[in-house]
Amino acid sequence: MSTTIEQVQPKEVFRWFAAISAVPRGSKNEKAISDFLVQFAKERSLEVYQDAALNVIIKKPGTAGYEKSPTVILQGHMDMVCEKTADSPHDFLKDPIKLIVEGDMLHADRTTLGGDDGIAVAYSLAVLDSHSLAHPPLEVLITTNEEVGMDGARELKADHLQGRILFNIDSEEEGIFLVSCAGGANTRTDFKIETEPLKGTALAIKVDGLLGGHSGIEIIKQRANAIKMLGRVLAAVKAEQPVHLVSLCGGAKHNAIAKDAEAVITVEDSARAVKTIETITAALQAEYRVADKGLRITAKAASAVPQVMFTGAVSKGIIDFMMIVPDGVQYMSMDIPNLVQTSLNDGILAVDGDTVSFTISVRSSVKSALDEIVQVLQLCAERTGGSFTKLSEYPAWEYAPQSRARDAAVQTYKEITGKEPVISAIHAGLECGLIKKTIPDIDAVSFGPNLYDVHTPNEHLSISSAERVWKFLVKLLENMR
């Protein structure tokens, strides 16, 4: 007999996870889920605020005996990354996420689950909806557009937030408390397209079969980036004969490792080009036989080709940029073992009108190293004929030597499990950094249940871990007198 989401424990949490999964909530498509949260609060006569960025703050008084306790902020984000398999008919703008329970795992039908950070929203709504849990005064803060640059947290004002203890529920490994995160910058390099009449033989090149993944959390796994792989293939062909680009694209999200990319090119000797591509394909598959063994690169005669191609100069500049621009891990931390200090991700390659653009995100827990890589990207753009723009930047969340939030979380975890939690940092941006910039004296810690393959169609959540973290959260709030 199969298990449905309505049967999964804790029911008070997964009831709300199912409810928000029925509301499309991809990044920048959050009006419906934001209004859902406002309506939830109004139906319970809870104080609620919705700002211009669609961030929502819901307040609930402390229970008996906690009326004068320090206010605690529970925080997560309402948006999700929208990825699906090639055969999925899912429309993220209108279709609910189809939830599937298999043993201890909750996942979706060939799409991302939205566990990051739907579980934080579900936990928070369960607390707000409860009439029996003991807790201090609460401010539930649910932000928008976290996955595409933490825009909601960036626009947040402190006007309606009195709490100075913040529990961010956006971590993905149970028993690991995050107390610091990387800062980052999003950049774009543009190339102006100039064309000439098509000549030569047109080839369609495709890179796919890659695992992809979160560009902060999974970058340490050194998986192949499809845009970088395409650049290496094009450079190999260009080294032997002139290459003209006709079209190209790759990746989907700035913070997701690109798992597919493709290009149409013209060459004088297609047989030689195909042989070159086969040779470089074998070399790349050998390189990534452990990290990304599914890597595929194909080349075949192109169909429905337009009558123009990029000029030689523009094609050369773009291919050179793709080849020389760095990607992946750049520096490891010298303070925390096995922590990436600095990295970058070539996230999106797209053509918009007469412009080819590369969206590249940079992460680092060291500001000077972040600035260095941004400067490297600018130099790569300038040397190859592109124009460079730094789109946005967000601050790191630095470790606090003294923290009541951290101490309470550690003590509660030990009380429940008898074990010491791991105190760690993450090579990814968390909203804690931006919230702390807005409220400098905020005291924060981040935790969450076990999530796997986040931001991929194989994303899934451990149900038993979610239940244990729920019990931990309940006890943690009880301890916050």
C-alpha positions in Angstrom: 0.0 0.0 0.0 1.5 3.3 -1.0 1.8 6.2 1.4 0.4 9.6 0.6 1.6 13.0 1.8 -1.4 13.3 4.1 -0.2 10.2 6.0 3.4 11.4 6.5 4.5 12.4 10.0 4.6 15.0 11.4 1.3 15.7 9.8 1.1 19.2 11.1 4.2 20.1 9.1 3.6 18.1 5.9 0.0 19.4 5.7 1.5 22.8 5.0 4.2 21.5 2.8 1.5 20.0 0.6 -0.5 23.2 0.7 2.4 25.4 -0.5 3.4 22.8 -3.1 0.0 23.4 -4.7 0.9 27.0 -5.3 3.4 27.8 -8.1 6.2 29.6 -6.5 9.2 29.8 -8.8 11.6 32.7 -8.2 10.0 36.0 -9.5 6.6 34.3 -9.6 5.7 34.7 -6.0 2.7 36.9 -5.8 0.4 33.9 -5.3 2.4 32.2 -2.5 3.0 35.6 -0.8 -0.7 36.3 -0.8 -1.3 32.7 0.5 0.8 33.5 3.5 -1.0 36.8 4.1 -4.3 35.1 3.9 -3.1 32.3 6.3 -2.3 35.0 8.9 -5.5 37.0 8.5 -7.6 33.8 8.9 -5.9 33.3 12.3 -6.1 37.0 13.3 -2.3 37.2 13.4 -0.5 40.5 12.7 0.9 40.4 9.2 2.9 42.7 6.9 3.6 42.3 3.2 6.2 44.7 1.7 6.8 45.9 -1.9 9.2 43.0 -2.5 6.4 40.6 -1.4 8.3 39.6 1.7 5.9 38.5 4.5 6.2 39.0 8.2 3.7 37.2 10.5 3.7 37.9 14.3 2.4 35.7 17.1 2.5 36.6 20.8 4.4 34.4 23.2 2.4 31.6 25.0 1.7 31.6 28.7 4.9 32.1 30.7 6.8 33.4 27.6 5.1 36.8 27.2 8.3 38.7 28.2 10.8 36.4 26.6 13.0 37.8 23.8 11.3 37.7 20.5 12.6 35.0 18.1 12.5 35.3 14.3 11.9 32.1 12.3 13.1 32.7 8.7 13.0 31.0 5.3 12.2 31.9 1.7 9.1 31.2 -0.3 10.6 30.7 -3.8 12.0 27.5 -5.3 14.2 26.6 -8.2 12.2 25.3 -11.1 14.0 22.4 -12.9 12.5 19.4 -14.6 13.5 16.4 -16.8 13.3 16.6 -20.5 10.3 14.4 -20.6 8.3 16.2 -17.9 5.2 18.1 -19.1 5.1 20.2 -15.9 4.4 23.9 -16.2 5.9 25.7 -13.3 3.7 28.7 -13.9 0.4 26.9 -13.2 0.9 23.3 -12.2 1.1 22.2 -8.6 4.2 20.1 -7.6 3.2 16.4 -7.7 4.5 15.0 -4.4 5.7 11.3 -4.2 6.4 9.4 -1.0 8.8 6.5 -1.4 9.9 4.9 1.9 11.7 7.6 3.9 12.0 10.0 0.9 9.7 12.7 -0.4 10.3 13.8 -4.0 8.4 15.2 -6.9 7.4 13.8 -10.3 10.4 14.6 -12.6 10.7 18.1 -11.1 12.5 19.9 -8.3 10.7 19.3 -5.0 11.0 22.8 -3.5 12.2 21.4 -0.3 14.7 24.2 -0.3 13.1 26.2 1.3 9.5 24.9 1.4 10.3 23.0 4.6 11.1 26.2 6.5 7.7 27.6 5.4 6.0 24.4 6.4 7.7 24.4 9.9 6.8 28.1 10.4 3.2 27.7 9.4 2.9 24.6 11.7 4.2 26.6 14.6 1.9 29.6 13.9 -1.1 27.3 13.5 -0.5 25.4 16.7 -2.5 26.0 19.9 -0.4 23.7 22.1 3.3 24.6 21.4 5.2 26.6 24.0 7.1 29.5 22.5 8.4 33.1 23.0 6.9 35.9 20.9 7.5 35.0 17.3 8.2 36.9 14.0 8.0 34.6 11.0 9.9 36.2 8.1 9.4 34.6 4.7 11.4 36.3 1.9 11.3 36.3 -1.9 13.6 35.6 -4.8 16.3 34.0 -2.6 17.3 31.6 -5.3 18.0 34.3 -7.9 20.0 36.7 -5.8 18.3 37.0 -2.4 16.4 40.0 -3.7 13.8 39.8 -1.0 16.3 39.9 1.9 18.1 42.7 0.0 15.0 44.8 0.0 14.0 44.0 3.6 13.5 46.9 6.1 13.8 46.5 9.8 10.6 48.4 10.5 8.4 45.5 11.6 11.1 43.3 13.1 11.8 43.6 16.8 13.5 40.2 17.3 17.2 39.9 17.5 17.5 36.1 17.7 17.2 34.5 14.2 16.7 30.9 13.4 17.2 30.5 9.7 15.8 27.1 8.5 17.6 26.9 5.2 20.4 24.3 5.8 20.4 20.9 4.2 22.2 18.6 6.6 20.7 17.6 9.9 22.9 18.1 12.9 25.1 20.7 11.2 24.5 24.2 12.4 25.7 26.9 10.1 27.1 30.0 11.7 28.8 31.7 8.7 28.4 31.9 4.9 30.1 33.1 1.8 29.4 36.5 0.2 29.1 36.7 -3.5 28.6 38.7 -6.7 26.6 38.1 -9.9 28.2 39.3 -13.1 27.3 39.4 -16.8 29.6 39.6 -19.8 27.9 40.7 -23.1 29.2 40.3 -26.7 27.6 42.4 -29.5 26.6 40.1 -32.4 27.8 41.1 -35.8 26.8 38.8 -38.8 27.8 38.0 -42.3 26.3 35.6 -45.0 26.4 32.0 -44.0 29.0 29.8 -45.6 30.6 26.4 -44.9 29.0 23.4 -43.4 26.8 23.8 -40.3 27.2 21.5 -37.3 25.1 21.2 -34.2 27.1 20.5 -31.1 25.4 19.4 -27.8 26.7 18.8 -24.3 24.4 17.0 -21.9 24.0 14.1 -19.5 25.6 16.1 -16.7 24.5 16.0 -13.0 24.5 19.8 -12.5 23.6 20.8 -8.9 23.8 23.8 -6.6 26.8 26.0 -7.5 27.7 26.6 -3.8 27.0 23.4 -2.1 28.0 21.0 -4.9 30.8 23.0 -6.4 33.3 21.1 -4.2 32.3 17.9 -6.1 34.0 19.4 -9.2 31.2 18.3 -11.5 31.5 19.3 -15.2 30.0 22.6 -16.3 28.3 22.2 -19.7 29.1 25.8 -20.8 32.7 25.3 -19.9 32.8 22.0 -21.7 31.2 23.5 -24.8 33.9 26.2 -24.7 36.6 23.6 -24.7 35.1 21.8 -27.6 34.7 24.9 -29.7 38.3 26.0 -28.8 39.6 22.6 -29.9 37.9 22.9 -33.3 39.0 26.6 -33.7 42.6 25.5 -33.1 42.5 23.5 -36.3 40.3 25.6 -38.6 38.2 28.8 -38.7 34.9 28.5 -36.8 31.9 30.8 -37.1 29.1 30.7 -34.5 25.5 30.6 -35.6 23.8 30.1 -32.3 24.6 29.0 -28.8 22.9 28.6 -25.4 23.4 26.8 -22.1 22.5 26.6 -18.4 19.3 27.7 -16.7 20.1 29.4 -13.4 23.0 31.5 -12.2 23.3 29.4 -9.1 23.0 26.0 -10.7 25.9 24.2 -12.4 25.0 24.2 -16.1 24.1 20.6 -17.1 23.5 21.2 -20.8 24.7 23.5 -23.5 24.6 23.6 -27.3 25.9 25.5 -30.3 25.5 25.6 -34.0 28.7 26.4 -35.9 30.0 26.5 -39.5 33.3 25.1 -40.6 35.1 24.4 -43.9 35.9 20.8 -43.2 33.1 19.2 -41.2 34.6 15.7 -41.2 37.8 17.0 -39.6 35.7 19.0 -37.1 33.7 15.9 -36.1 36.9 13.9 -35.6 38.3 16.7 -33.4 35.1 16.8 -31.4 35.3 13.0 -30.9 38.9 13.3 -29.6 38.2 16.1 -27.2 35.0 14.3 -26.0 37.0 11.2 -25.1 39.5 13.4 -23.2 36.7 15.2 -21.3 34.9 11.9 -20.5 38.1 10.5 -19.1 38.6 13.7 -17.0 35.1 13.5 -15.5 34.8 9.7 -15.3 34.3 10.0 -11.5 32.6 13.3 -11.0 30.3 13.3 -14.0 30.4 9.9 -15.8 27.2 10.7 -17.8 28.9 13.5 -19.8 27.8 13.3 -23.5 29.0 15.4 -26.4 27.5 15.0 -29.8 28.0 16.7 -33.2 25.8 16.3 -36.3 24.7 18.1 -39.4 22.5 21.1 -38.4 19.1 21.6 -39.8 17.0 24.8 -40.2 20.1 27.0 -40.2 19.6 30.8 -40.6 21.2 32.5 -43.6 23.7 34.4 -41.5 26.5 33.5 -39.1 28.6 35.5 -36.5 31.6 37.2 -38.0 35.0 35.6 -37.4 36.0 38.3 -35.0 32.9 38.0 -32.8 33.1 34.2 -32.9 36.7 34.2 -31.9 36.1 36.6 -29.0 33.2 34.5 -27.6 35.1 31.2 -28.0 38.2 32.6 -26.5 36.2 34.0 -23.5 34.6 30.6 -23.0 38.0 28.9 -23.0 39.9 31.3 -20.7 37.3 32.3 -18.2 37.8 30.3 -15.0 35.1 28.1 -13.5 34.6 26.0 -10.3 36.8 25.9 -7.2 39.5 28.5 -7.1 40.7 28.5 -3.4 40.1 26.2 -0.4 39.7 27.7 3.1 42.8 27.7 5.2 40.7 28.0 8.4 38.0 25.4 8.0 39.0 21.9 6.6 37.2 20.9 3.4 35.5 24.2 3.0 35.6 26.0 -0.4 36.7 29.5 0.2 36.3 31.0 -3.4 34.6 29.7 -6.5 32.7 30.8 -9.5 30.0 29.3 -11.7 29.3 29.9 -15.4 25.6 29.6 -14.9 23.8 30.9 -18.0 24.8 31.4 -21.7 22.0 33.0 -23.7 21.3 35.0 -26.9 19.0 38.0 -26.4 18.4 39.9 -29.7 21.8 41.0 -30.9 23.7 40.1 -27.7 25.3 37.0 -26.4 25.5 37.1 -22.6 27.3 35.0 -20.0 25.9 35.2 -16.4 28.6 34.1 -13.9 28.3 34.0 -10.1 31.2 34.3 -7.8 31.3 33.2 -4.1 33.9 33.7 -1.4 34.1 34.0 2.3 37.1 36.4 1.8 36.2 39.7 0.3 39.6 40.3 -1.2 39.4 37.0 -3.0 35.9 37.8 -4.3 37.1 41.1 -5.6 40.1 39.3 -7.3 37.9 36.9 -9.2 35.5 39.6 -10.3 38.5 41.5 -11.6 39.7 38.4 -13.5 36.2 38.1 -15.1 36.4 41.8 -16.1 39.8 41.3 -17.7 38.6 38.2 -19.6 35.8 40.2 -21.0 37.9 43.2 -22.0 40.6 41.0 -23.6 38.0 39.2 -25.8 35.8 42.1 -26.9 33.1 41.7 -24.4 31.5 44.3 -22.0 31.4 43.4 -18.3 28.8 44.3 -15.7 28.7 43.5 -12.0 25.0 42.9 -11.5 24.8 42.6 -7.7 26.8 41.7 -4.6 25.8 40.4 -1.3 27.8 40.3 2.0 29.3 37.3 3.8 27.9 36.3 7.2 30.9 36.4 9.5 31.3 34.1 12.5 30.3 35.6 15.9 32.4 34.5 18.9 29.5 35.0 21.2 26.0 33.8 20.2 22.9 33.0 22.3 21.2 31.6 19.3 24.1 29.2 18.6 24.4 28.2 22.3 20.7 27.5 22.6 20.7 25.4 19.4 23.7 23.4 20.6 22.3 22.8 24.1 18.9 21.8 22.7 20.4 19.4 20.2 22.5 17.7 22.9 19.5 17.5 25.1 17.5 15.7 22.5 20.1 13.5 20.8 22.9 13.2 23.4 25.3 14.2 20.6 27.4 17.3 19.8 26.2 19.0 16.6 28.7 20.2 14.0 29.3 23.9 13.9 30.2 24.8 10.4 30.2 27.4 7.6 28.8 27.1 4.0 30.2 28.0 0.7 26.9 29.6 -0.4 25.1 32.7 0.2 22.5 32.7 3.0 20.1 35.4 3.7 21.6 35.7 7.2 24.3 37.9 5.7 21.9 40.4 4.2 19.5 40.4 7.2 22.5 41.1 9.5 23.5 44.0 7.2 19.9 45.4 7.8 19.9 44.5 11.5 23.6 44.6 12.6 22.9 43.2 16.1 21.0 40.1 14.9 22.2 36.9 16.4 21.6 34.0 14.0 22.1 30.2 13.4 20.9 28.2 10.5 19.8 24.5 10.5 17.5 22.1 8.6 16.7 18.5 7.7 18.5 16.3 5.2 17.9 17.3 1.6 19.6 15.6 -1.3 20.3 16.7 -4.9 18.9 20.1 -4.3 17.9 22.2 -7.3 17.8 19.1 -9.6 14.8 17.1 -10.8 16.0 14.4 -8.4 15.8 16.6 -5.3 14.4 14.8 -2.3 13.8 15.2 1.4 14.3 12.7 4.2 11.0 12.4 6.0 12.5 11.0 9.2 15.1 13.8 9.3 12.3 16.4 8.8 10.4 14.8 11.8 13.5 14.9 14.0 14.3 18.5 13.1 10.6 19.4 13.8 11.0 17.9 17.3 14.3 19.9 17.7 12.6 23.1 16.6 9.7 22.6 19.0 12.1 22.0 21.9 14.3 24.9 20.9 11.4 27.3 21.0 10.4 25.9 24.4 13.9 26.5 25.7 13.9 30.2 24.6 12.6 31.7 27.8 
